[in-house]
Amino acid sequence: MPHAPASPVLRRATADDLRAITTTDGRGFGVHYSDTDIEDFRPLFDPDRYLLAQDPADGAKQDGPILGVTGSFPFEVTLPGGATLPAPGVTWVTVAVTHRRRGILRALMTEQHRGFVADGSAVSLLTASEGAIYGRFGYGITTQHRAVEITRRRATFRPGAPDPGGVREIDGNEARLLFPDIHRRWTALVPGALSRSEAWWDNHMLDRESRRGGGTALFHLVHADGYASYRIEHGERTCRVVELVSVTAEAHAALWRVLLALDLVETVAVWSHPLDDPLGYLLADPRQVRTTRLRDGMWARVLDVPAALSARRYRTEVDVVLDVHDPFLDLGGRFRLRGGPDGAECERVAAGGPSVAMDIAGLGPLLFGGERAATLARGGLLESDDPAALRGVDAAFLADRLPQHGTEF
Ligand SMILES: CC(C)(COP(=O)(O)OP(=O)(O)OC[C@H]1O[C@@H](n2cnc3c(N)ncnc32)[C@H](O)[C@@H]1OP(=O)(O)O)[C@@H](O)C(=O)NCCC(=O)NCCS
Protein backbone atom coordinates (compact mmCIF):
# COMPACT_ATOMS: atom_id res chain seq x y z
CA MET A 1 0.00 0.00 0.00
CA PRO A 2 1.50 3.38 -0.95
CA HIS A 3 2.19 5.88 1.78
CA ALA A 4 -0.31 8.70 2.02
CA PRO A 5 0.81 12.26 1.55
CA ALA A 6 1.25 14.14 4.84
CA SER A 7 -1.33 16.53 3.55
CA PRO A 8 -2.84 16.13 0.12
CA VAL A 9 -2.66 18.81 -2.54
CA LEU A 10 -6.12 20.08 -3.40
CA ARG A 11 -7.07 21.51 -6.74
CA ARG A 12 -10.26 22.51 -8.51
CA ALA A 13 -11.44 20.12 -11.23
CA THR A 14 -11.56 20.93 -14.91
CA ALA A 15 -13.97 19.57 -17.53
CA ASP A 16 -11.29 17.02 -18.51
CA ASP A 17 -11.37 15.44 -15.05
CA LEU A 18 -14.86 13.96 -15.34
CA ARG A 19 -13.74 10.51 -16.46
CA ALA A 20 -11.06 10.27 -13.75
CA ILE A 21 -13.59 11.42 -11.15
CA THR A 22 -16.05 8.72 -12.19
CA THR A 23 -13.28 6.12 -12.02
CA THR A 24 -12.27 7.14 -8.48
CA ASP A 25 -15.89 7.39 -7.37
CA GLY A 26 -16.84 4.13 -9.11
CA ARG A 27 -14.05 2.32 -7.24
CA GLY A 28 -15.23 3.88 -3.96
CA PHE A 29 -18.83 2.83 -4.46
CA GLY A 30 -18.18 -0.44 -6.35
CA VAL A 31 -19.71 0.78 -9.61
CA HIS A 32 -18.42 0.67 -13.21
CA TYR A 33 -19.79 3.78 -14.90
CA SER A 34 -20.44 3.24 -18.62
CA ASP A 35 -19.68 5.84 -21.29
CA THR A 36 -23.42 6.50 -21.42
CA ASP A 37 -23.54 7.08 -17.64
CA ILE A 38 -20.69 9.58 -17.92
CA GLU A 39 -22.24 11.47 -20.84
CA ASP A 40 -25.64 11.48 -19.11
CA PHE A 41 -24.03 13.10 -16.07
CA ARG A 42 -21.94 15.66 -17.99
CA PRO A 43 -24.68 18.36 -18.20
CA LEU A 44 -24.92 18.28 -14.39
CA PHE A 45 -21.14 18.47 -13.92
CA ASP A 46 -19.86 21.94 -13.09
CA PRO A 47 -16.09 21.38 -12.67
CA ASP A 48 -15.69 24.57 -10.63
CA ARG A 49 -17.77 22.98 -7.90
CA TYR A 50 -15.45 19.93 -7.56
CA LEU A 51 -12.30 19.64 -5.47
CA LEU A 52 -9.76 16.91 -6.10
CA ALA A 53 -7.05 15.62 -3.77
CA GLN A 54 -3.73 14.48 -5.17
CA ASP A 55 -0.41 13.35 -3.80
CA PRO A 56 2.06 16.28 -3.49
CA ALA A 57 4.65 13.93 -5.00
CA ASP A 58 2.66 14.22 -8.24
CA GLY A 59 2.83 18.01 -7.98
CA ALA A 60 -0.95 18.14 -8.54
CA LYS A 61 -0.33 17.21 -12.15
CA GLN A 62 -3.53 17.13 -14.14
CA ASP A 63 -2.97 13.47 -15.03
CA GLY A 64 -1.71 12.35 -11.59
CA PRO A 65 -3.90 9.87 -9.70
CA ILE A 66 -6.92 11.36 -7.95
CA LEU A 67 -6.94 10.31 -4.31
CA GLY A 68 -10.14 12.04 -3.27
CA VAL A 69 -13.13 13.94 -4.63
CA THR A 70 -15.87 16.15 -3.31
CA GLY A 71 -18.34 18.19 -5.33
CA SER A 72 -21.62 20.00 -4.94
CA PHE A 73 -24.84 20.72 -6.80
CA PRO A 74 -26.39 24.21 -6.66
CA PHE A 75 -29.83 23.67 -5.10
CA GLU A 76 -32.44 26.01 -3.68
CA VAL A 77 -33.99 24.57 -0.52
CA THR A 78 -37.33 25.51 1.02
CA LEU A 79 -37.62 26.53 4.67
CA PRO A 80 -40.70 26.37 6.92
CA GLY A 81 -42.80 29.36 5.84
CA GLY A 82 -41.88 29.03 2.16
CA ALA A 83 -38.69 31.12 1.80
CA THR A 84 -35.87 29.45 -0.09
CA LEU A 85 -32.11 29.55 0.41
CA PRO A 86 -29.40 28.70 -2.12
CA ALA A 87 -27.82 25.54 -0.72
CA PRO A 88 -24.92 23.49 -2.05
CA GLY A 89 -25.69 19.77 -2.02
CA VAL A 90 -22.41 17.93 -1.32
CA THR A 91 -21.93 14.98 -3.65
CA TRP A 92 -19.47 12.52 -5.26
CA VAL A 93 -17.54 12.24 -1.97
CA THR A 94 -14.90 9.52 -2.26
CA VAL A 95 -11.36 8.79 -1.13
CA ALA A 96 -9.28 6.10 -2.89
CA VAL A 97 -9.40 2.83 -0.97
CA THR A 98 -5.57 2.82 -0.91
CA HIS A 99 -5.49 6.13 1.00
CA ARG A 100 -8.28 6.01 3.56
CA ARG A 101 -8.28 7.23 7.19
CA ARG A 102 -5.35 9.57 6.65
CA GLY A 103 -7.27 12.81 6.68
CA ILE A 104 -8.00 13.27 2.96
CA LEU A 105 -11.77 13.60 3.46
CA ARG A 106 -11.22 16.04 6.33
CA ALA A 107 -8.91 18.15 4.14
CA LEU A 108 -11.45 18.15 1.29
CA MET A 109 -14.39 18.98 3.56
CA THR A 110 -12.49 21.80 5.26
CA GLU A 111 -11.56 23.45 1.97
CA GLN A 112 -14.97 22.87 0.40
CA HIS A 113 -16.89 24.27 3.38
CA ARG A 114 -14.60 27.32 3.62
CA GLY A 115 -15.59 27.93 0.01
CA PHE A 116 -19.31 27.60 0.84
CA VAL A 117 -18.91 30.17 3.62
CA ALA A 118 -16.94 32.53 1.34
CA ASP A 119 -19.75 32.23 -1.24
CA GLY A 120 -22.28 33.28 1.39
CA SER A 121 -24.17 29.97 1.64
CA ALA A 122 -26.24 29.78 4.82
CA VAL A 123 -26.74 26.02 4.77
CA SER A 124 -25.23 22.99 3.03
CA LEU A 125 -26.83 19.61 2.41
CA LEU A 126 -25.88 16.02 1.68
CA THR A 127 -27.07 12.43 1.71
CA ALA A 128 -24.82 10.00 3.56
CA SER A 129 -23.60 6.54 2.53
CA GLU A 130 -22.86 5.80 6.21
CA GLY A 131 -24.31 7.41 9.30
CA ALA A 132 -21.06 7.88 11.25
CA ILE A 133 -19.24 10.15 8.77
CA TYR A 134 -20.84 13.59 8.77
CA GLY A 135 -21.90 14.47 12.35
CA ARG A 136 -18.33 15.60 13.03
CA PHE A 137 -18.66 18.13 10.20
CA GLY A 138 -21.81 19.63 11.76
CA TYR A 139 -24.45 17.78 9.72
CA GLY A 140 -27.63 16.38 11.24
CA ILE A 141 -30.48 14.29 9.83
CA THR A 142 -33.12 16.53 8.31
CA THR A 143 -35.41 14.28 6.26
CA GLN A 144 -36.29 10.61 6.46
CA HIS A 145 -37.34 8.06 3.87
CA ARG A 146 -40.06 5.54 4.60
CA ALA A 147 -40.41 2.62 2.19
CA VAL A 148 -43.92 1.15 2.12
CA GLU A 149 -45.64 -1.81 0.50
CA ILE A 150 -49.35 -2.11 -0.07
CA THR A 151 -51.12 -5.38 -0.88
CA ARG A 152 -53.34 -3.82 -3.48
CA ARG A 153 -56.33 -6.18 -3.14
CA ARG A 154 -56.64 -5.49 0.58
CA ALA A 155 -56.21 -1.72 0.28
CA THR A 156 -59.82 -0.67 -0.27
CA PHE A 157 -60.87 2.94 0.16
CA ARG A 158 -63.09 3.69 3.16
CA PRO A 159 -66.67 4.68 2.40
CA GLY A 160 -66.80 8.40 1.75
CA ALA A 161 -63.08 8.74 0.95
CA PRO A 162 -62.61 11.40 -1.72
CA ASP A 163 -62.64 10.27 -5.36
CA PRO A 164 -61.91 13.48 -7.24
CA GLY A 165 -60.78 11.94 -10.56
CA GLY A 166 -59.00 14.09 -13.12
CA VAL A 167 -55.99 11.81 -13.71
CA ARG A 168 -54.64 11.23 -17.24
CA GLU A 169 -52.12 8.70 -18.51
CA ILE A 170 -49.37 10.48 -20.46
CA ASP A 171 -46.10 9.61 -22.18
CA GLY A 172 -42.61 10.69 -21.17
CA ASN A 173 -42.53 13.70 -23.52
CA GLU A 174 -45.68 15.21 -22.04
CA ALA A 175 -44.46 14.35 -18.55
CA ARG A 176 -41.22 16.25 -19.22
CA LEU A 177 -43.32 19.29 -20.18
CA LEU A 178 -45.89 19.17 -17.37
CA PHE A 179 -44.04 17.82 -14.32
CA PRO A 180 -41.55 20.67 -13.62
CA ASP A 181 -44.26 23.25 -12.88
CA ILE A 182 -46.14 20.89 -10.55
CA HIS A 183 -42.85 20.01 -8.84
CA ARG A 184 -42.03 23.73 -8.42
CA ARG A 185 -45.38 24.31 -6.74
CA TRP A 186 -44.73 21.31 -4.48
CA THR A 187 -41.27 22.54 -3.45
CA ALA A 188 -42.84 25.85 -2.35
CA LEU A 189 -44.98 23.97 0.20
CA VAL A 190 -42.57 21.47 1.69
CA PRO A 191 -39.67 22.29 4.01
CA GLY A 192 -36.43 20.70 2.85
CA ALA A 193 -37.67 20.36 -0.75
CA LEU A 194 -34.96 20.84 -3.40
CA SER A 195 -35.30 22.74 -6.67
CA ARG A 196 -34.55 20.96 -9.96
CA SER A 197 -32.81 22.68 -12.86
CA GLU A 198 -33.79 21.98 -16.48
CA ALA A 199 -30.65 19.85 -16.85
CA TRP A 200 -31.70 17.94 -13.75
CA TRP A 201 -35.15 17.27 -15.25
CA ASP A 202 -33.59 16.04 -18.49
CA ASN A 203 -31.44 13.62 -16.50
CA HIS A 204 -34.35 12.60 -14.24
CA MET A 205 -36.53 11.64 -17.23
CA LEU A 206 -33.87 9.62 -19.10
CA ASP A 207 -35.13 6.29 -17.74
CA ARG A 208 -32.17 4.26 -19.08
CA GLU A 209 -32.81 0.53 -19.26
CA SER A 210 -29.72 -0.13 -17.13
CA ARG A 211 -31.41 1.70 -14.24
CA ARG A 212 -34.76 -0.08 -14.38
CA GLY A 213 -33.84 -3.04 -12.16
CA GLY A 214 -35.66 -5.45 -14.47
CA GLY A 215 -38.86 -3.38 -14.50
CA THR A 216 -40.65 -1.80 -17.45
CA ALA A 217 -39.99 1.70 -18.74
CA LEU A 218 -41.77 4.36 -16.70
CA PHE A 219 -45.50 4.94 -16.89
CA HIS A 220 -46.67 8.46 -16.04
CA LEU A 221 -49.91 9.80 -14.55
CA VAL A 222 -50.78 13.46 -14.32
CA HIS A 223 -53.43 15.51 -12.51
CA ALA A 224 -53.70 19.32 -12.58
CA ASP A 225 -51.95 19.40 -9.17
CA GLY A 226 -49.89 16.23 -9.02
CA TYR A 227 -48.20 13.42 -10.89
CA ALA A 228 -46.87 9.91 -10.41
CA SER A 229 -44.26 7.85 -12.27
CA TYR A 230 -44.05 4.10 -11.81
CA ARG A 231 -42.77 0.94 -13.41
CA ILE A 232 -44.13 -2.60 -13.36
CA GLU A 233 -42.08 -5.64 -12.37
CA HIS A 234 -44.04 -8.42 -14.00
CA GLY A 235 -42.28 -11.34 -12.24
CA GLU A 236 -43.10 -9.86 -8.84
CA ARG A 237 -46.47 -8.43 -9.97
CA THR A 238 -45.30 -5.20 -8.37
CA CYS A 239 -45.87 -1.57 -9.23
CA ARG A 240 -42.83 0.44 -8.10
CA VAL A 241 -43.73 4.08 -7.59
CA VAL A 242 -40.61 6.03 -8.49
CA GLU A 243 -42.09 9.43 -7.69
CA LEU A 244 -45.45 10.73 -6.51
CA VAL A 245 -45.85 14.47 -6.06
CA SER A 246 -49.09 16.12 -5.00
CA VAL A 247 -49.68 19.79 -4.37
CA THR A 248 -53.25 19.26 -3.12
CA ALA A 249 -55.13 16.60 -1.15
CA GLU A 250 -57.38 16.09 -4.21
CA ALA A 251 -54.42 15.26 -6.45
CA HIS A 252 -53.06 12.89 -3.80
CA ALA A 253 -56.37 10.99 -3.49
CA ALA A 254 -56.93 10.95 -7.25
CA LEU A 255 -53.47 9.54 -8.01
CA TRP A 256 -53.72 6.89 -5.31
CA ARG A 257 -57.17 5.83 -6.60
CA VAL A 258 -55.52 5.05 -9.95
CA LEU A 259 -52.43 3.33 -8.51
CA LEU A 260 -54.58 1.07 -6.34
CA ALA A 261 -56.77 0.17 -9.33
CA LEU A 262 -53.96 -1.57 -11.25
CA ASP A 263 -55.79 -4.90 -11.38
CA LEU A 264 -52.92 -7.19 -12.38
CA VAL A 265 -50.62 -5.85 -9.69
CA GLU A 266 -50.36 -7.58 -6.29
CA THR A 267 -48.11 -5.08 -4.51
CA VAL A 268 -47.67 -1.34 -4.84
CA ALA A 269 -44.25 -0.39 -3.46
CA VAL A 270 -43.04 3.15 -2.74
CA TRP A 271 -39.39 3.61 -1.86
CA SER A 272 -39.82 7.12 -0.40
CA HIS A 273 -43.24 7.70 1.13
CA PRO A 274 -43.57 10.80 3.35
CA LEU A 275 -43.78 10.02 7.05
CA ASP A 276 -46.84 12.28 7.29
CA ASP A 277 -48.51 11.02 4.09
CA PRO A 278 -52.30 10.79 4.61
CA LEU A 279 -52.88 7.67 2.43
CA GLY A 280 -53.71 5.49 5.47
CA TYR A 281 -56.63 7.78 6.31
CA LEU A 282 -58.16 7.21 2.87
CA LEU A 283 -58.25 3.43 3.35
CA ALA A 284 -60.71 1.22 5.22
CA ASP A 285 -57.68 -0.43 6.89
CA PRO A 286 -54.83 2.08 7.46
CA ARG A 287 -52.52 -0.81 8.42
CA GLN A 288 -52.37 -1.82 4.76
CA VAL A 289 -49.75 0.91 4.24
CA ARG A 290 -46.94 -1.26 5.64
CA THR A 291 -43.65 0.43 6.45
CA THR A 292 -40.84 -1.90 5.35
CA ARG A 293 -37.90 0.44 5.94
CA LEU A 294 -37.15 3.75 7.61
CA ARG A 295 -33.86 5.54 7.07
CA ASP A 296 -32.27 8.95 7.05
CA GLY A 297 -32.53 10.97 3.85
CA MET A 298 -30.99 14.44 3.65
CA TRP A 299 -28.60 15.90 6.21
CA ALA A 300 -28.17 19.64 6.71
CA ARG A 301 -25.45 21.82 8.20
CA VAL A 302 -25.97 25.47 9.08
CA LEU A 303 -23.12 27.72 7.85
CA ASP A 304 -24.56 31.15 8.68
CA VAL A 305 -26.74 30.99 11.80
CA PRO A 306 -28.35 34.47 11.55
CA ALA A 307 -29.08 34.16 7.80
CA ALA A 308 -30.58 30.67 8.12
CA LEU A 309 -32.67 31.32 11.24
CA SER A 310 -34.03 34.69 10.09
CA ALA A 311 -35.15 33.25 6.73
CA ARG A 312 -37.71 30.81 8.17
CA ARG A 313 -41.03 31.31 9.92
CA TYR A 314 -41.82 29.96 13.40
CA ARG A 315 -44.95 28.23 14.61
CA THR A 316 -45.14 30.29 17.81
CA GLU A 317 -43.49 33.50 19.02
CA VAL A 318 -39.97 32.84 20.27
CA ASP A 319 -37.27 35.05 21.84
CA VAL A 320 -34.23 33.05 22.85
CA VAL A 321 -30.45 33.06 22.77
CA LEU A 322 -28.95 30.00 21.09
CA ASP A 323 -25.43 29.18 22.20
CA VAL A 324 -24.09 27.22 19.22
CA HIS A 325 -20.99 25.03 19.44
CA ASP A 326 -19.20 24.44 16.10
CA PRO A 327 -15.87 22.63 16.53
CA PHE A 328 -15.41 22.00 12.77
CA LEU A 329 -15.74 25.48 11.25
CA ASP A 330 -15.73 27.65 14.37
CA LEU A 331 -18.78 29.57 13.18
CA GLY A 332 -20.64 29.19 16.48
CA GLY A 333 -21.31 31.69 19.26
CA ARG A 334 -24.37 33.21 20.89
CA PHE A 335 -27.25 34.28 18.65
CA ARG A 336 -30.47 35.98 19.73
CA LEU A 337 -33.47 34.78 17.74
CA ARG A 338 -36.75 36.69 17.81
CA GLY A 339 -39.32 35.13 15.54
CA GLY A 340 -42.88 34.04 14.97
CA PRO A 341 -45.38 33.15 12.22
CA ASP A 342 -44.83 36.47 10.40
CA GLY A 343 -41.06 36.75 10.33
CA ALA A 344 -37.86 36.54 12.30
CA GLU A 345 -34.60 38.28 13.04
CA CYS A 346 -31.44 36.79 14.40
CA GLU A 347 -28.16 38.44 15.38
CA ARG A 348 -24.92 37.59 17.09
CA VAL A 349 -24.90 38.78 20.73
CA ALA A 350 -22.30 38.91 23.48
CA ALA A 351 -24.38 37.57 26.35
CA GLY A 352 -27.75 37.56 28.08
CA GLY A 353 -31.24 36.17 27.60
CA PRO A 354 -32.72 32.77 28.31
CA SER A 355 -30.46 30.46 26.46
CA VAL A 356 -30.33 27.04 24.89
CA ALA A 357 -26.90 25.53 24.20
CA MET A 358 -26.52 23.22 21.25
CA ASP A 359 -24.14 21.45 18.93
CA ILE A 360 -24.28 22.82 15.35
CA ALA A 361 -25.26 19.29 14.17
CA GLY A 362 -28.61 19.77 15.95
CA LEU A 363 -29.36 23.04 14.17
CA GLY A 364 -29.96 21.60 10.65
CA PRO A 365 -32.67 19.22 11.90
CA LEU A 366 -34.26 22.08 13.89
CA LEU A 367 -34.04 24.57 11.00
CA PHE A 368 -36.22 22.42 8.73
CA GLY A 369 -38.66 21.52 11.49
CA GLY A 370 -38.21 17.77 11.17
CA GLU A 371 -36.95 17.11 14.68
CA ARG A 372 -38.17 18.35 18.04
CA ALA A 373 -35.81 20.32 20.26
CA ALA A 374 -37.07 18.17 23.15
CA THR A 375 -35.86 15.03 21.35
CA LEU A 376 -32.46 16.58 20.56
CA ALA A 377 -32.20 17.53 24.25
CA ARG A 378 -32.91 13.95 25.29
CA GLY A 379 -30.16 12.90 22.87
CA GLY A 380 -27.66 15.32 24.39
CA LEU A 381 -27.30 17.60 21.32
CA LEU A 382 -29.06 20.48 23.02
CA GLU A 383 -29.42 21.60 26.65
CA SER A 384 -30.82 24.39 28.75
CA ASP A 385 -31.05 25.31 32.43
CA ASP A 386 -34.27 27.11 31.58
CA PRO A 387 -37.15 24.65 30.93
CA ALA A 388 -39.37 27.46 29.54
CA ALA A 389 -36.70 28.40 26.95
CA LEU A 390 -36.43 24.77 25.86
CA ARG A 391 -40.23 24.42 25.62
CA GLY A 392 -40.35 27.67 23.62
CA VAL A 393 -37.77 26.43 21.10
CA ASP A 394 -39.49 23.05 20.92
CA ALA A 395 -42.86 24.63 20.03
CA ALA A 396 -41.57 27.37 17.72
CA PHE A 397 -39.34 25.28 15.43
CA LEU A 398 -41.98 22.65 14.50
CA ALA A 399 -43.14 22.98 10.88
CA ASP A 400 -46.65 22.49 9.45
CA ARG A 401 -45.46 19.40 7.64
CA LEU A 402 -42.48 17.12 7.96
CA PRO A 403 -39.54 18.00 5.70
CA GLN A 404 -38.88 16.02 2.52
CA HIS A 405 -36.08 16.69 0.04
CA GLY A 406 -37.68 14.92 -2.92
CA THR A 407 -34.57 14.79 -5.11
CA GLU A 408 -31.74 12.31 -4.62
CA PHE A 409 -28.20 13.53 -5.08
C1 LIG B 1 -16.03 7.96 3.66
C2 LIG B 1 -14.66 8.29 3.08
C3 LIG B 1 -14.83 9.38 2.05
C4 LIG B 1 -13.74 8.73 4.20
O1 LIG B 1 -12.51 9.21 3.65
P1 LIG B 1 -11.14 9.24 4.54
O2 LIG B 1 -10.14 10.04 3.78
O3 LIG B 1 -10.82 7.87 4.92
O4 LIG B 1 -11.62 10.07 5.80
P2 LIG B 1 -10.63 10.88 6.81
O5 LIG B 1 -9.40 10.06 7.05
O6 LIG B 1 -10.42 12.26 6.33
O7 LIG B 1 -11.53 10.89 8.08
C5 LIG B 1 -12.13 12.07 8.59
C6 LIG B 1 -12.82 11.69 9.86
O8 LIG B 1 -13.97 10.87 9.56
C7 LIG B 1 -13.85 9.60 10.19
N1 LIG B 1 -14.38 8.64 9.22
C8 LIG B 1 -14.04 8.56 7.92
N2 LIG B 1 -14.77 7.60 7.32
C9 LIG B 1 -15.57 7.08 8.26
C10 LIG B 1 -16.55 6.06 8.25
N3 LIG B 1 -16.83 5.37 7.14
N4 LIG B 1 -17.20 5.78 9.40
C11 LIG B 1 -16.90 6.47 10.53
N5 LIG B 1 -15.98 7.47 10.59
C12 LIG B 1 -15.32 7.76 9.47
C13 LIG B 1 -12.40 9.42 10.47
O9 LIG B 1 -12.22 8.54 11.55
C14 LIG B 1 -11.96 10.84 10.78
O10 LIG B 1 -12.34 11.18 12.10
P3 LIG B 1 -11.65 12.41 12.88
O11 LIG B 1 -10.99 13.31 11.86
O12 LIG B 1 -12.80 13.08 13.55
O13 LIG B 1 -10.69 11.77 13.80
C15 LIG B 1 -14.05 7.03 2.40
O14 LIG B 1 -14.02 6.00 3.35
C16 LIG B 1 -14.80 6.54 1.19
O15 LIG B 1 -14.52 6.97 0.08
N6 LIG B 1 -15.78 5.62 1.38
C17 LIG B 1 -16.52 5.02 0.26
C18 LIG B 1 -17.40 6.02 -0.46
C19 LIG B 1 -18.31 6.74 0.49
O16 LIG B 1 -19.01 6.14 1.31
N7 LIG B 1 -18.33 8.08 0.39
C20 LIG B 1 -19.19 8.92 1.18
C21 LIG B 1 -20.36 9.27 0.34
S1 LIG B 1 -21.65 10.07 1.22
The ligand as an ORCA input file, in Angstrom:
! r2SCAN-3c Opt
* xyz 0 1
  C     -16.033      7.963      3.661
  C     -14.659      8.289      3.076
  C     -14.826      9.380      2.047
  C     -13.742      8.728      4.198
  O     -12.514      9.212      3.653
  P     -11.143      9.239      4.537
  O     -10.143     10.044      3.782
  O     -10.819      7.865      4.922
  O     -11.615     10.069      5.805
  P     -10.632     10.876      6.810
  O      -9.405     10.059      7.049
  O     -10.424     12.257      6.326
  O     -11.532     10.891      8.083
  C     -12.128     12.071      8.593
  C     -12.823     11.686      9.864
  O     -13.969     10.874      9.561
  C     -13.850      9.604     10.187
  N     -14.380      8.638      9.215
  C     -14.037      8.555      7.918
  N     -14.770      7.596      7.321
  C     -15.568      7.081      8.261
  C     -16.547      6.062      8.246
  N     -16.833      5.370      7.138
  N     -17.196      5.783      9.404
  C     -16.898      6.475     10.533
  N     -15.985      7.469     10.594
  C     -15.323      7.755      9.469
  C     -12.401      9.417     10.468
  O     -12.219      8.542     11.554
  C     -11.963     10.836     10.776
  O     -12.343     11.179     12.101
  P     -11.651     12.414     12.882
  O     -10.993     13.305     11.862
  O     -12.797     13.075     13.552
  O     -10.694     11.768     13.799
  C     -14.047      7.034      2.403
  O     -14.025      5.999      3.348
  C     -14.804      6.543      1.193
  O     -14.522      6.966      0.078
  N     -15.781      5.620      1.380
  C     -16.524      5.022      0.261
  C     -17.403      6.024     -0.463
  C     -18.309      6.740      0.494
  O     -19.011      6.141      1.313
  N     -18.333      8.075      0.392
  C     -19.194      8.919      1.176
  C     -20.364      9.271      0.336
  S     -21.651     10.068      1.221
*
